Amino acid sequence: MRLAGKVCIVTGAASGIGLASAQLFAVEGATVVSADLDGTPYRVDVGDEAETLSLAAAAVAEHGRIDVLFNNAGIAGVGDLEETSLELWEQVMRVNARGVFLMSRAVVPTMIAQRSGSIVNMSSAIAETGLARRVSYAASKGAVLALTKSMQVDLAPHGVRVNALLPGTIMTPFVERYLKESYADPEEGRRSIRSRQLGGELGTPEDVAYAALYLASDESRFVLGSGLVVDGGLSAGKA
Ligand SMILES: NC(=O)c1ccc[n+]([C@@H]2O[C@H](COP(=O)([O-])OP(=O)(O)OC[C@H]3O[C@@H](n4cnc5c(N)ncnc54)[C@H](O)[C@@H]3O)[C@@H](O)[C@H]2O)c1
């Protein structure tokens, strides 16, 4: 029961990593506020300021506190500079970067008043290593990593920790969609992604959920402002 008694908000909790994390957090004793555009008990568009404020208020009204915010909601954006329309750029930045900013701003007054809290922000290995045709997505995830460190400096004196996750390729509906969009033969795409991995395997949503659990729990009390890489060796080097 590594999260016993903790109230945890998980965004993007209807699918993939968010769903696996919400389930794992509940097994570990948390009261989970699962939020997504739809398909979860709580509705939120993380890019909408009023909706983020309502979600934070509902969590406090119903459960009395907020111990953990897992800013997991995110969308993909495929395209190099010329392929990326301004509309796609703004859509990706709105969910992935502005969403983390707005959700965090909505919960932070509660965490400061409690003098405790853990915010886990979903970045990506792409924040540190370039990948073809991902300009909007890479920029958004780089922003999340920088935002994490900046937030941590400001929030450390209030007892609030802020860390980021940097996953590699994790098999979720998100990646299945990307394989269909980017490769004529998705199986060839899967093989090509697998060949980048030192371990030869792609990750599962549970691989990332366990990392989120660690950062959410008090076990990581001495971990502040870090980016935890969960990528099967993708960024460690080439075999
Ligand atoms: N799958 C990977 O390989 C991978 C790698 C690195 C980082 N990530 C990041 O992990 C996070 C989760 O990805 P996943 O692979 O589980 O994707 P997914 O598509 O399976 O799940 C993402 C969830 O976010 C929700 N969402 C999208 N826009 C939203 C919004 N405006 N407000 C609230 N919810 C919204 C979706 O409805 C969906 O349920 C994303 O931030 C993604 O960028 C994924």
The ligand as a MOL file (V3000), in Angstrom:
LIG
                    3D

  0  0  0     0  0            999 V3000
M  V30 BEGIN CTAB
M  V30 COUNTS 44 48 0 0 0
M  V30 BEGIN ATOM
M  V30 1 N 3.1960 5.8100 -25.6550 0
M  V30 2 C 4.4230 6.2920 -25.7470 0
M  V30 3 O 5.3050 5.7400 -26.4390 0
M  V30 4 C 4.8000 7.5290 -25.0070 0
M  V30 5 C 6.1620 7.8530 -24.8880 0
M  V30 6 C 6.5230 9.0080 -24.1860 0
M  V30 7 C 5.5520 9.8100 -23.6240 0
M  V30 8 N 4.2380 9.4670 -23.7670 0 CHG=1
M  V30 9 C 3.2590 10.3590 -23.1560 0
M  V30 10 O 2.4930 9.6160 -22.2280 0
M  V30 11 C 1.2020 10.2160 -22.1030 0
M  V30 12 C 0.1290 9.1640 -22.2610 0
M  V30 13 O 0.2790 8.5700 -23.5190 0
M  V30 14 P -0.3800 7.1750 -23.9380 0
M  V30 15 O 0.6230 6.5270 -24.8300 0
M  V30 16 O -0.9260 6.4700 -22.7590 0 CHG=-1
M  V30 17 O -1.5490 7.7720 -24.8990 0
M  V30 18 P -3.0980 7.4140 -25.0790 0
M  V30 19 O -3.4980 8.1080 -26.3390 0
M  V30 20 O -3.3190 5.9520 -24.9400 0
M  V30 21 O -3.7600 8.1730 -23.8240 0
M  V30 22 C -3.7550 9.5760 -23.7150 0
M  V30 23 C -5.0210 10.0030 -23.0170 0
M  V30 24 O -5.0010 11.4300 -22.8890 0
M  V30 25 C -6.3000 11.9120 -23.1400 0
M  V30 26 N -6.2930 13.3090 -23.5700 0
M  V30 27 C -5.9170 13.8110 -24.7640 0
M  V30 28 N -6.1250 15.1290 -24.8000 0
M  V30 29 C -6.6490 15.4680 -23.5900 0
M  V30 30 C -7.0850 16.6850 -23.0290 0
M  V30 31 N -7.0500 17.8550 -23.7130 0
M  V30 32 N -7.5690 16.6820 -21.7600 0
M  V30 33 C -7.6230 15.5310 -21.0580 0
M  V30 34 N -7.2410 14.3410 -21.5470 0
M  V30 35 C -6.7540 14.3060 -22.8060 0
M  V30 36 C -6.8340 10.9950 -24.2460 0
M  V30 37 O -8.2490 11.0610 -24.3010 0
M  V30 38 C -6.2870 9.6510 -23.8240 0
M  V30 39 O -7.2010 8.9330 -23.0080 0
M  V30 40 C 1.1520 11.3220 -23.1700 0
M  V30 41 O 1.4520 12.5750 -22.5540 0
M  V30 42 C 2.2580 10.9420 -24.1310 0
M  V30 43 O 2.7880 12.0660 -24.8080 0
M  V30 44 C 3.8410 8.3530 -24.4290 0
M  V30 END ATOM
M  V30 BEGIN BOND
M  V30 1 1 1 2
M  V30 2 2 2 3
M  V30 3 1 2 4
M  V30 4 1 4 5
M  V30 5 2 4 44
M  V30 6 2 5 6
M  V30 7 1 6 7
M  V30 8 2 7 8
M  V30 9 1 8 9
M  V30 10 1 8 44
M  V30 11 1 9 10
M  V30 12 1 9 42
M  V30 13 1 10 11
M  V30 14 1 11 12
M  V30 15 1 11 40
M  V30 16 1 12 13
M  V30 17 1 13 14
M  V30 18 2 14 15
M  V30 19 1 14 16
M  V30 20 1 14 17
M  V30 21 1 17 18
M  V30 22 2 18 19
M  V30 23 1 18 20
M  V30 24 1 18 21
M  V30 25 1 21 22
M  V30 26 1 22 23
M  V30 27 1 23 24
M  V30 28 1 23 38
M  V30 29 1 24 25
M  V30 30 1 25 26
M  V30 31 1 25 36
M  V30 32 1 26 27
M  V30 33 1 26 35
M  V30 34 2 27 28
M  V30 35 1 28 29
M  V30 36 1 29 30
M  V30 37 2 29 35
M  V30 38 1 30 31
M  V30 39 2 30 32
M  V30 40 1 32 33
M  V30 41 2 33 34
M  V30 42 1 34 35
M  V30 43 1 36 37
M  V30 44 1 36 38
M  V30 45 1 38 39
M  V30 46 1 40 41
M  V30 47 1 40 42
M  V30 48 1 42 43
M  V30 END BOND
M  V30 END CTAB
M  END
